[in-house]
């Protein structure tokens, strides 16, 4: 008997609860989503906002520009309070993403001017929606879920552009057996091609490059709270020249981890071998970025050879 989509969804929520996410069945609409975000924002920044201030905060952070929202999520920002003083704030704990609050909501319905969409599962960090998971039954290809996301994003006035969903960083699609993920982006970097593929589109893998495709195994490897925080904060790259979000491939992530760990432990010389076209420049760039704050490093030079 084929497992229903609803059962796959409930099983995933149960799995996430095992991973210490807080399930929030009470968050099913835009008002509840914003109320929850406000509570987390005020607790994180140790402030109490007036209703007028919170409305202006939402107005200042909600944007149809995915790249701008991604930058805002990772930076310290400010806005003017009612009395004219500046409030410096972050949306999440950017110093230690593991110390954020991780929640899961399902069947969230967002209605805007012309769109009325319902989302299977969304993961929140400090009340900010950062991951959308769309599920299908085993008999249906996850590509159907990919197309659904594209269709949602192409709707005029959709929730991705007019609500807190603008902060979504990653999309995950799965029919339980087959699981893929890809970065959110503005429309010029976010489309289906004739072969029904996203570029880039990923399946997660272990260090030996064996694929991790079953949703339960993927959750254990990718959706653990600290791991997800690292995936978003450390292993996504914001390409300013193209206004584009990139997700590193699994082998690049393991390479960067090995480089950083080797230097921190003073293991001596080493090298990372990647084939032509595998993204050596991105690997070295990200490793350099993560090492730049190491006080023991006086000079950092990067070089890649084909």
Secondary structure, DSSP 4 states (H G I P E B T S, - for coil): -PPPHHHHHHHHHHHHHHTTPEE-TT--BHHHHHHHHHHHHHHHHT----HHHHHHHHHHH--S-HHHHHHHHHS-EEEE-TTS-EEEE-SS-SS-GGGS-EEEEEEEEEE-SS-EEEEEEEEEETTEEEEEEEE--TTS-HHHHHHHHHHHHHSTT-HHHHSGGGG--EEEEE-SSSEEEEE---GGG----TTS--SS-B-EE-TT--EE-SHHHHHHHH-SHHHHHHHHHTSEEEETTTTEEEEPPHHHHHHHHHHHHHHHTT---------TTS-HHHHHHHHHHHHTT-TT-S--------
